[in-house]
């Protein structure tokens, strides 16, 4: 199956699930309860960790590549799929499964997840799902609710362990993931995409993928090009960006909102502004002098 076919299939499945959730699933709030437990003592343990579409967020990739001690470029090449299709508005990064019969997760061990403390958001959430409507332009926050993903064959629901939704979210360490997820949604659910025909040019899509997911490559772009010569950036923040992936990802989100959507999230240096108002040779601003 080609990457474009994978993308189309995933898009169709996701759309059908979203519609079913909105129409049929009971809506759960933070104080609502459910019963569930997953542990090596149940017969289906590890069975759910295969032949699934796990969509990764930039923060998922950040945590996983750090855990594995590899660069983001290496992680994407070895552990991810980046399907593409002509109507794709924003990038989609999927966790790559093994090529065995069960299409098991590459990080699955006999004892469970081999990167458990740094597992991605969908794995942390299960058996809960989250439905969220887009916030409106006038500031109205879209409806958000949780629901149970009661999949056939999962015996975890037969366990007598009771949770409140809020307890489960805290137990699974989701606060930090949700915070970064909301920041990413500001990009992927931007009002720019409200127009059905709004599609990023290929070079801008590549820019978005690199800045969000390939942080080590983006760090090279930031510090080895003229980018920093164009903007006013706090020196302490710059120093942190050199070695802290989370700080760099925060900068990436600000820069993308400025570059892709024209938001005033970055302050341009005065001489750059003047160059665009006058006859100054603009190429000199964006080209490194030969060493």
C-alpha positions as CSV (number, residue, x, y, z in Angstrom):
1,X,0.0,0.0,0.0
2,X,1.4,3.4,-0.9
3,X,1.7,6.3,1.5
4,X,-1.1,8.2,-0.3
5,X,-3.4,5.1,0.0
6,X,-2.6,4.8,3.7
7,X,-3.4,8.5,4.2
8,X,-6.8,8.2,2.3
9,X,-7.7,5.1,4.3
10,X,-6.8,6.7,7.6
11,X,-8.7,9.8,6.7
12,X,-11.8,7.8,5.9
13,X,-11.6,5.7,9.0
14,X,-11.1,8.8,11.2
15,X,-14.0,10.6,9.6
16,X,-16.3,7.7,10.2
17,X,-15.2,7.4,13.8
18,X,-15.7,11.1,14.5
19,X,-19.2,11.0,13.1
20,X,-20.1,7.9,15.1
21,X,-18.7,9.4,18.3
22,X,-20.8,12.6,17.9
23,X,-24.0,10.6,17.2
24,X,-23.8,7.5,19.3
25,X,-21.2,7.6,22.1
26,X,-22.1,8.6,25.7
27,X,-20.4,11.8,26.6
28,X,-18.2,11.8,29.7
29,X,-17.1,14.7,31.8
30,X,-14.1,14.9,34.3
31,X,-16.3,13.6,37.2
32,X,-17.9,10.7,35.3
33,X,-16.6,7.2,36.1
34,X,-15.7,4.0,34.2
35,X,-14.2,0.6,35.0
36,X,-10.9,-0.5,33.4
37,X,-7.5,-2.0,34.1
38,X,-4.7,-3.3,31.9
39,X,-2.0,-5.5,33.3
40,X,0.0,-8.6,32.4
41,X,-2.5,-10.8,34.2
42,X,-5.3,-10.5,31.6
43,X,-5.3,-12.7,28.5
44,X,-5.4,-9.9,26.0
45,X,-2.4,-8.1,27.4
46,X,-0.2,-6.6,24.6
47,X,-2.8,-7.7,22.0
48,X,-3.9,-4.1,21.3
49,X,-0.4,-3.0,20.5
50,X,-0.5,-3.8,16.8
51,X,-2.2,-3.1,13.5
52,X,-3.4,0.3,14.8
53,X,-3.0,3.9,13.4
54,X,-1.2,5.9,16.1
55,X,-1.1,9.6,15.0
56,X,1.9,11.3,16.6
57,X,2.1,14.9,17.7
58,X,5.3,16.9,17.6
59,X,5.6,16.5,21.4
60,X,5.2,12.7,21.0
61,X,8.1,12.6,18.6
62,X,10.1,14.9,20.9
63,X,9.7,12.6,23.9
64,X,10.2,9.4,22.0
65,X,13.4,10.4,20.2
66,X,14.9,11.7,23.4
67,X,14.0,8.4,25.1
68,X,15.7,6.4,22.3
69,X,18.8,8.7,22.2
70,X,18.4,9.5,18.5
71,X,18.0,12.6,16.5
72,X,14.5,13.5,15.2
73,X,15.7,12.8,11.7
74,X,16.7,9.3,12.6
75,X,13.4,8.7,14.5
76,X,11.3,9.8,11.5
77,X,13.2,7.6,9.1
78,X,13.1,4.5,11.3
79,X,9.9,4.8,13.4
80,X,7.4,6.9,11.5
81,X,5.3,7.1,8.3
82,X,4.5,10.4,6.7
83,X,1.7,9.7,4.2
84,X,0.8,12.4,1.7
85,X,-2.2,13.2,-0.5
86,X,-3.0,16.0,-2.7
87,X,-5.9,17.3,-0.5
88,X,-3.9,17.1,2.8
89,X,-4.1,20.4,4.6
90,X,-1.7,19.7,7.4
91,X,1.0,16.9,7.9
92,X,0.1,13.6,9.4
93,X,2.8,11.5,11.1
94,X,2.0,7.9,12.0
95,X,3.9,5.5,14.2
96,X,5.4,2.8,12.0
97,X,4.5,-0.8,12.9
98,X,6.6,-3.9,12.3
99,X,6.2,-5.8,9.1
100,X,5.2,-9.0,10.9
101,X,1.9,-10.7,10.5
102,X,0.3,-8.9,13.5
103,X,1.9,-5.5,12.5
104,X,3.0,-5.1,16.1
105,X,4.4,-1.9,17.6
106,X,8.2,-1.6,17.3
107,X,8.4,-0.8,21.0
108,X,6.4,-3.8,22.2
109,X,8.1,-6.3,24.6
110,X,6.8,-9.3,26.5
111,X,6.5,-7.2,29.6
112,X,4.6,-4.4,27.7
113,X,5.6,-1.1,26.3
114,X,9.4,-0.6,26.1
115,X,9.1,3.2,26.3
116,X,6.1,3.3,28.6
117,X,7.0,6.5,30.4
118,X,7.4,8.3,27.1
119,X,4.6,6.6,25.1
120,X,2.6,8.8,22.8
121,X,-0.7,10.5,23.6
122,X,-3.1,8.0,22.1
123,X,-1.6,5.1,24.1
124,X,-1.9,7.2,27.3
125,X,-5.5,8.1,26.7
126,X,-6.8,4.5,26.0
127,X,-9.5,3.5,26.7
128,X,-10.7,7.1,26.7
129,X,-11.1,9.2,23.5
130,X,-11.4,12.9,23.3
131,X,-13.8,14.8,21.0
132,X,-13.2,18.5,20.5
133,X,-14.9,20.9,18.2
134,X,-13.0,23.8,16.7
135,X,-13.0,27.1,18.7
136,X,-15.0,29.8,16.9
137,X,-13.4,33.1,15.5
138,X,-15.3,35.1,18.1
139,X,-13.6,33.3,21.0
140,X,-16.3,30.7,21.8
141,X,-14.6,27.5,22.9
142,X,-15.8,24.5,21.0
143,X,-17.4,21.6,22.9
144,X,-15.1,19.0,24.3
145,X,-16.0,15.7,25.9
146,X,-14.5,12.3,26.6
147,X,-15.9,8.9,25.5
148,X,-15.0,5.2,26.0
149,X,-13.4,3.2,23.2
150,X,-14.8,-0.2,24.1
151,X,-13.1,-2.4,21.5
152,X,-14.0,-6.0,20.9
153,X,-11.7,-8.4,22.7
154,X,-10.5,-6.0,25.3
155,X,-10.8,-7.7,28.7
156,X,-9.7,-4.6,30.6
157,X,-13.3,-3.5,30.9
158,X,-14.1,-6.7,32.9
159,X,-11.7,-5.6,35.7
160,X,-13.2,-4.1,38.8
161,X,-11.0,-1.0,38.9
162,X,-13.0,2.2,39.0
163,X,-11.8,5.5,37.7
164,X,-13.1,9.0,37.4
165,X,-12.1,10.5,34.1
166,X,-10.1,13.2,35.9
167,X,-8.2,10.5,37.9
168,X,-7.4,8.6,34.7
169,X,-6.0,11.7,33.0
170,X,-3.8,12.5,36.0
171,X,-2.6,8.9,36.4
172,X,-1.6,8.7,32.8
173,X,0.4,11.9,32.9
174,X,-1.7,13.7,30.2
175,X,-1.5,17.3,31.4
176,X,1.8,18.1,29.7
177,X,0.8,16.3,26.6
178,X,-2.5,18.1,26.4
179,X,-0.8,21.5,26.9
180,X,1.5,20.8,23.9
181,X,-1.4,19.4,21.9
182,X,-3.5,22.5,22.3
183,X,-0.5,24.6,21.0
184,X,-0.3,22.3,18.0
185,X,-4.0,22.6,17.3
186,X,-3.6,26.4,17.0
187,X,-1.6,25.5,13.8
188,X,-3.6,22.6,12.4
189,X,-7.0,24.1,13.2
190,X,-6.1,27.6,12.1
191,X,-8.8,29.7,10.6
192,X,-6.7,29.8,7.4
193,X,-8.0,26.2,6.8
194,X,-11.6,27.2,7.1
195,X,-11.7,27.7,3.4
196,X,-12.1,24.2,1.8
197,X,-9.7,25.2,-1.0
198,X,-7.0,26.4,1.4
199,X,-3.9,24.2,0.9
200,X,-0.3,25.0,1.9
201,X,2.2,25.0,-1.0
202,X,4.6,22.1,-0.9
203,X,7.5,24.1,0.4
204,X,5.3,25.5,3.2
205,X,4.1,22.0,4.1
206,X,7.7,20.9,4.2
207,X,8.5,23.9,6.4
208,X,5.7,22.9,8.8
209,X,6.8,19.3,9.0
210,X,10.5,20.2,9.6
211,X,9.8,22.8,12.3
212,X,7.3,20.7,14.2
213,X,8.6,17.2,13.9
214,X,12.3,17.3,12.8
215,X,13.5,19.5,15.6
216,X,17.2,18.6,15.1
217,X,17.0,19.6,11.5
218,X,15.1,22.8,12.4
219,X,17.8,23.7,14.9
220,X,20.3,23.6,12.1
221,X,18.1,25.9,10.0
222,X,17.7,28.3,12.8
223,X,21.4,28.6,13.8
224,X,23.1,28.0,10.5
225,X,21.0,30.4,8.3
226,X,20.2,34.1,8.5
227,X,16.8,33.5,10.2
228,X,17.9,34.9,13.6
229,X,19.2,38.1,11.9
230,X,15.7,39.0,10.9
231,X,14.0,38.8,14.3
232,X,14.4,40.3,17.8
233,X,14.8,37.4,20.1
234,X,15.8,37.4,23.8
235,X,19.3,36.2,24.2
236,X,18.4,33.9,27.1
237,X,15.7,32.3,25.0
238,X,18.2,31.8,22.2
239,X,20.7,30.1,24.5
240,X,17.9,27.7,25.7
241,X,16.9,26.9,22.1
242,X,20.4,25.6,21.4
243,X,20.0,22.7,23.8
244,X,16.4,22.5,25.0
245,X,14.0,20.8,22.5
246,X,10.9,22.1,24.3
247,X,12.0,25.7,24.0
248,X,12.9,25.1,20.3
249,X,9.4,23.6,19.7
250,X,7.8,26.6,21.3
251,X,9.8,28.9,19.0
252,X,8.8,26.8,16.0
253,X,5.1,27.3,16.8
254,X,5.6,31.0,17.0
255,X,7.7,31.2,13.9
256,X,5.2,29.1,11.9
257,X,2.2,31.2,12.9
258,X,4.2,34.3,11.8
259,X,5.5,32.7,8.5
260,X,2.5,30.7,7.4
261,X,-0.4,32.8,8.6
262,X,1.0,36.3,9.1
263,X,0.3,36.5,12.8
264,X,2.3,39.0,14.9
265,X,4.0,36.4,17.0
266,X,7.5,37.5,16.0
267,X,9.1,41.0,16.1
268,X,11.0,41.8,12.9
269,X,14.2,43.8,13.3
270,X,13.9,47.5,12.1
271,X,16.5,47.2,9.4
272,X,14.6,44.3,7.8
273,X,11.4,46.3,7.8
274,X,13.2,49.2,6.2
275,X,14.7,47.0,3.5
276,X,11.3,46.0,2.3
277,X,10.2,49.7,2.3
278,X,13.2,50.9,0.3
279,X,15.5,49.9,-2.5
280,X,17.9,48.1,-0.3
281,X,19.1,44.8,-1.9
282,X,16.9,42.3,0.0
283,X,19.0,39.4,-1.1
284,X,21.8,40.5,1.2
285,X,19.5,40.1,4.2
286,X,18.7,36.5,3.5
287,X,22.0,35.2,2.0
288,X,25.0,34.2,4.1
289,X,28.3,35.8,2.9
290,X,30.8,33.2,1.7
291,X,33.4,32.3,4.3
